[in-house]
Amino acid sequence: MVKRVHPEPEHETTERYPPESIRVEEPAPGELVGTLTMLKGPRLGTVYQLKRGRNILGRAPDAEVQITLDGVSRQHARILVEEKACFIEDLGSTNGTHIRGDRIDGRVELQDGDRINLGGEVVLRFAREGELEQRLREELYDLATRDPLTKAYNRRVLEERMESEWPWAVRHEKECSLLAIDIDHFKLVNDSHGHPAGDDVLRQVVDVVYQTVRREDLLARVGGEEFTVLCRATALPAALILAERIRANVADEPFIWRGREIPVTVSVGVAASNEMNIHSPEGLRNLADQRLYLAKTRGRNCVEPVPSPDVLESPPEQQGDDDNQ
């Protein structure tokens, strides 16, 4: 005869909270903020918060929602955010703006959940959200696109950006450049000071690089102590100036760990898209990596190719997107 064993009674009780402590206030209509989420196109998953008044969608550098894709015009569409409603209108774009499957002509009021199609290659989802929803979307986006330790972008974001940047550079005959950055003797930092010190060095190096690059440049962590900077509309001389600034700024930065200073330097390999035998994003990455290897064999804490004195003394080359459509 099998003796039944009854489970022990559960003595744990759930703590009871007062009703007012668990009440979540629903946002008032005026507190809702218009947002656009990238469902298809570059920077997949990005959430753009719309400001009150005019919001330009397009390729222009000063657009509130900048989308660098060939099928999108410089000033493609405009969203007007008013107190109780949001409206969208096309700005005479080449490929048109579509809402609910139809190309719009004139001003159209946006409804929650509407999908905005710009030129067939970009789809944005419109929503009016409260603070909790916005915070959740931002956190989910960061989890999907950022390196959790350094907060630099991850390799997937870099590859997606390069795939969208390459045809733009070819179409407009404007170079893009790539910086391959490696922290010198990083294993020695971990072995001498421990991995927490190494993690802190990685974070500080990223902070220095972020303070040096432009807003439109993309910094990504692609390996343990390896990083890449993608520079939009930047020729090789300007990229070499940026690389040398990054190298010098890292070398000059005091890296302190528990009261002890850790010497930190970086080596940088630089390549531009218009150089000989570069026909693809992969070719650009390979050339930057080859030059990084040369920089490390030359003794580290240097840039390859070596910037000439006249290049370093000249101001960085500025290139703009001057195509109207």
C-alpha positions as CSV (number, residue, x, y, z in Angstrom):
1,M,0.0,0.0,0.0
2,V,1.4,3.4,-1.1
3,K,1.3,6.0,1.6
4,R,0.3,9.4,0.3
5,V,2.6,12.3,1.2
6,H,0.8,15.5,1.4
7,P,2.8,18.7,0.7
8,E,3.6,20.9,3.6
9,P,1.1,23.7,4.0
10,E,2.2,27.0,2.6
11,H,2.8,29.4,5.5
12,E,4.1,32.2,3.4
13,T,1.7,35.0,3.0
14,T,1.6,37.8,0.5
15,E,2.2,41.2,1.9
16,R,-0.9,43.4,1.5
17,Y,-0.3,47.0,0.3
18,P,-2.7,49.9,0.8
19,P,-4.8,50.6,-2.3
20,E,-3.3,54.1,-2.8
21,S,0.2,52.7,-3.1
22,I,-0.6,50.5,-6.1
23,R,-2.8,52.8,-8.0
24,V,-1.4,53.9,-11.3
25,E,-2.8,57.1,-12.7
26,E,-3.8,57.0,-16.4
27,P,-2.2,59.8,-18.3
28,A,-4.5,62.7,-19.3
29,P,-4.9,63.3,-23.0
30,G,-2.7,66.4,-22.8
31,E,0.1,64.4,-21.2
32,L,0.3,61.9,-24.1
33,V,3.3,62.4,-26.4
34,G,3.4,61.6,-30.0
35,T,6.1,59.0,-31.0
36,L,7.3,57.3,-34.2
37,T,8.8,53.8,-34.1
38,M,10.9,52.6,-37.0
39,L,9.4,49.4,-38.2
40,K,11.2,49.2,-41.5
41,G,14.3,51.1,-42.6
42,P,17.6,52.3,-41.0
43,R,18.0,52.2,-37.2
44,L,15.3,49.6,-36.9
45,G,13.4,49.9,-33.6
46,T,14.4,53.5,-33.0
47,V,11.7,55.6,-31.2
48,Y,11.5,59.3,-32.1
49,Q,9.7,61.6,-29.7
50,L,7.8,64.3,-31.5
51,K,7.9,67.8,-30.1
52,R,5.1,70.3,-30.0
53,G,4.7,72.1,-33.3
54,R,6.6,71.2,-36.5
55,N,8.5,68.0,-37.0
56,I,10.3,67.5,-40.3
57,L,10.9,63.9,-41.6
58,G,13.7,63.5,-44.1
59,R,17.3,63.2,-45.0
60,A,18.3,66.8,-44.1
61,P,20.8,67.0,-41.2
62,D,18.6,69.4,-39.3
63,A,15.4,67.2,-39.6
64,E,13.8,66.3,-36.3
65,V,13.4,62.7,-37.6
66,Q,16.5,62.2,-39.8
67,I,16.3,59.2,-42.1
68,T,19.4,58.7,-44.3
69,L,18.0,56.5,-47.1
70,D,18.0,57.3,-50.9
71,G,14.3,56.9,-51.4
72,V,13.6,59.6,-48.7
73,S,13.7,63.3,-49.7
74,R,15.6,65.9,-47.7
75,Q,12.4,67.3,-46.4
76,H,10.0,64.4,-47.1
77,A,7.0,65.1,-44.8
78,R,6.0,67.2,-41.8
79,I,4.1,66.3,-38.7
80,L,2.3,69.0,-36.8
81,V,1.7,68.3,-33.1
82,E,-1.1,70.2,-31.6
83,E,-2.6,69.9,-28.1
84,K,-5.3,67.3,-29.0
85,A,-4.3,66.0,-32.4
86,C,-1.4,65.3,-34.7
87,F,-1.4,65.9,-38.5
88,I,0.9,64.8,-41.3
89,E,1.4,66.3,-44.7
90,D,3.8,65.5,-47.6
91,L,6.3,68.2,-48.6
92,G,6.4,67.5,-52.3
93,S,8.6,64.5,-51.9
94,T,9.8,62.4,-54.9
95,N,8.3,59.1,-53.7
96,G,5.3,60.3,-51.7
97,T,4.0,59.7,-48.2
98,H,1.4,56.9,-47.7
99,I,-1.0,56.5,-44.8
100,R,-3.3,53.5,-44.5
101,G,-2.2,52.3,-47.9
102,D,-3.0,55.6,-49.7
103,R,-0.7,58.4,-50.9
104,I,-1.7,61.5,-49.1
105,D,-2.4,64.8,-50.7
106,G,-2.8,67.6,-48.1
107,R,-3.0,67.4,-44.4
108,V,-4.2,64.1,-42.7
109,E,-4.9,63.6,-39.0
110,L,-2.9,60.7,-37.6
111,Q,-4.6,58.0,-35.6
112,D,-3.0,55.9,-32.9
113,G,-1.3,52.9,-34.6
114,D,-1.1,54.5,-38.1
115,R,1.8,53.3,-40.2
116,I,3.5,56.0,-42.2
117,N,5.2,54.8,-45.4
118,L,7.9,57.1,-46.8
119,G,9.0,56.2,-50.3
120,G,8.3,52.4,-49.9
121,E,11.5,51.7,-48.0
122,V,10.6,53.3,-44.6
123,V,7.7,52.4,-42.3
124,L,7.1,54.3,-39.1
125,R,4.4,53.6,-36.5
126,F,2.7,56.5,-35.0
127,A,1.4,56.4,-31.4
128,R,0.5,58.7,-28.6
129,E,2.1,57.4,-25.4
130,G,2.5,58.2,-21.7
131,E,5.8,58.4,-19.8
132,L,5.7,54.7,-18.8
133,E,5.3,53.5,-22.4
134,Q,8.0,55.8,-23.6
135,R,10.5,54.7,-20.9
136,L,9.8,51.0,-21.8
137,R,10.3,51.5,-25.5
138,E,13.6,53.4,-24.9
139,E,14.8,50.7,-22.5
140,L,13.9,47.9,-25.0
141,Y,15.7,49.8,-27.8
142,D,18.8,50.2,-25.7
143,L,18.8,46.5,-24.8
144,A,18.6,45.6,-28.5
145,T,21.2,48.1,-29.8
146,R,23.6,49.1,-27.1
147,D,26.5,47.2,-25.5
148,P,25.4,46.8,-21.9
149,L,28.8,47.6,-20.4
150,T,30.0,50.7,-22.4
151,K,26.7,51.9,-23.9
152,A,28.3,52.1,-27.3
153,Y,26.2,50.7,-30.1
154,N,26.6,46.9,-30.9
155,R,27.9,45.3,-34.0
156,R,24.5,44.7,-35.5
157,V,23.7,48.4,-35.5
158,L,27.1,49.2,-37.1
159,E,26.4,46.7,-39.9
160,E,22.9,48.0,-40.5
161,R,24.2,51.6,-40.6
162,M,27.0,50.7,-43.0
163,E,24.5,49.0,-45.4
164,S,22.4,52.1,-45.5
165,E,25.3,54.5,-45.6
166,W,27.1,52.9,-48.5
167,P,24.5,53.6,-51.2
168,W,24.1,57.1,-49.9
169,A,27.8,57.8,-50.3
170,V,27.9,56.2,-53.7
171,R,24.9,58.2,-54.9
172,H,26.1,61.6,-53.7
173,E,29.8,60.9,-54.4
174,K,30.7,61.7,-50.9
175,E,33.1,59.5,-49.0
176,C,32.4,57.8,-45.7
177,S,35.3,56.8,-43.5
178,L,35.8,54.1,-40.9
179,L,38.0,54.1,-37.8
180,A,39.1,50.8,-36.3
181,I,40.2,51.4,-32.7
182,D,41.9,49.0,-30.4
183,I,43.0,49.6,-26.7
184,D,46.7,48.8,-26.5
185,H,47.9,46.1,-24.1
186,F,44.4,45.7,-22.6
187,K,45.1,42.2,-21.4
188,L,47.8,43.6,-19.2
189,V,45.2,45.9,-17.6
190,N,43.0,43.0,-16.7
191,D,46.0,40.9,-15.5
192,S,47.5,43.6,-13.4
193,H,44.4,45.3,-12.0
194,G,41.6,42.8,-12.4
195,H,38.6,42.7,-14.7
196,P,36.6,45.3,-12.8
197,A,39.4,47.8,-13.6
198,G,39.4,46.7,-17.2
199,D,35.6,47.2,-17.4
200,D,36.1,50.7,-16.0
201,V,38.8,51.5,-18.6
202,L,36.5,50.4,-21.4
203,R,33.7,52.7,-20.1
204,Q,36.1,55.6,-19.8
205,V,37.6,55.1,-23.3
206,V,34.1,55.2,-24.8
207,D,33.3,58.4,-22.9
208,V,36.4,60.0,-24.3
209,V,35.6,58.9,-27.8
210,Y,32.0,60.1,-27.5
211,Q,33.3,63.5,-26.4
212,T,35.5,63.7,-29.5
213,V,33.3,62.5,-32.4
214,R,30.5,64.4,-34.0
215,R,26.8,63.8,-33.3
216,E,26.3,62.1,-36.7
217,D,29.2,59.7,-36.2
218,L,28.4,56.2,-35.0
219,L,30.5,54.5,-32.3
220,A,30.2,50.7,-31.9
221,R,31.9,48.1,-29.8
222,V,32.8,45.2,-32.1
223,G,35.0,43.1,-29.8
224,G,36.4,42.9,-26.3
225,E,38.6,46.0,-26.5
226,E,37.8,46.8,-30.2
227,F,35.7,49.7,-31.3
228,T,34.6,51.2,-34.7
229,V,33.6,54.7,-35.6
230,L,31.6,55.2,-38.8
231,C,32.0,58.8,-40.1
232,R,29.4,60.1,-42.5
233,A,30.4,62.4,-45.4
234,T,34.0,62.4,-44.3
235,A,37.0,62.2,-46.5
236,L,40.3,60.5,-45.5
237,P,42.1,63.7,-44.4
238,A,39.3,64.7,-42.1
239,A,39.0,61.1,-40.7
240,L,42.8,61.1,-40.0
241,I,42.4,64.4,-38.0
242,L,39.5,62.8,-36.0
243,A,41.6,59.6,-35.4
244,E,44.6,61.6,-34.1
245,R,42.3,63.6,-31.8
246,I,40.9,60.4,-30.4
247,R,44.4,58.9,-29.9
248,A,45.7,62.1,-28.2
249,N,42.6,62.5,-26.0
250,V,42.8,58.9,-24.7
251,A,46.5,59.2,-24.1
252,D,46.0,62.5,-22.1
253,E,43.1,61.2,-20.1
254,P,43.9,60.1,-16.5
255,F,42.5,56.7,-15.9
256,I,42.2,56.2,-12.2
257,W,41.3,52.9,-10.5
258,R,41.2,52.8,-6.7
259,G,43.7,55.6,-6.4
260,R,46.1,54.2,-9.0
261,E,46.6,55.7,-12.4
262,I,46.5,53.2,-15.3
263,P,48.3,54.3,-18.6
264,V,45.9,53.8,-21.5
265,T,46.5,54.3,-25.2
266,V,44.8,53.3,-28.4
267,S,45.9,52.4,-31.9
268,V,43.7,53.5,-34.9
269,G,43.4,52.3,-38.4
270,V,41.5,54.6,-40.9
271,A,40.0,53.9,-44.3
272,A,37.8,55.8,-46.7
273,S,35.2,54.5,-49.1
274,N,36.7,56.2,-52.2
275,E,40.1,54.5,-51.9
276,M,41.4,52.2,-54.6
277,N,39.9,48.7,-54.7
278,I,37.2,49.6,-52.1
279,H,33.8,48.5,-53.6
280,S,31.7,47.4,-50.6
281,P,31.2,48.0,-46.8
282,E,33.1,44.8,-46.2
283,G,36.1,46.1,-48.2
284,L,36.1,49.3,-46.1
285,R,36.1,47.3,-42.9
286,N,38.9,45.0,-44.1
287,L,41.1,48.0,-45.1
288,A,40.6,49.7,-41.7
289,D,41.4,46.5,-39.9
290,Q,44.6,46.0,-42.0
291,R,45.7,49.5,-41.1
292,L,44.9,48.9,-37.4
293,Y,47.3,45.9,-37.5
294,L,50.0,48.1,-39.1
295,A,49.5,50.7,-36.4
296,K,50.0,48.1,-33.7
297,T,53.1,46.7,-35.4
298,R,54.6,50.2,-35.6
299,G,54.6,50.3,-31.8
300,R,50.9,51.2,-30.9
301,N,49.6,54.5,-29.7
302,C,49.5,55.8,-33.3
303,V,47.3,56.3,-36.3
304,E,47.7,54.5,-39.7
305,P,48.0,56.0,-42.3
306,V,50.3,58.5,-40.5
307,P,48.6,61.9,-40.7
308,S,50.9,64.4,-42.3
309,P,51.6,67.7,-40.5
310,D,49.8,69.8,-43.1
311,V,46.7,67.6,-42.7
312,L,46.7,68.0,-38.9
313,E,47.1,71.7,-39.2
314,S,44.1,72.1,-41.5
315,P,40.5,72.3,-40.3
316,P,38.3,69.2,-40.6
317,E,36.6,68.9,-44.0
318,Q,32.9,69.6,-43.7
319,Q,30.6,68.1,-46.2
320,G,26.8,68.6,-46.4
321,D,23.9,66.8,-48.0
322,D,23.0,69.4,-50.7
323,D,20.6,67.2,-52.8
324,N,17.2,68.8,-52.5
325,Q,15.2,65.7,-53.4
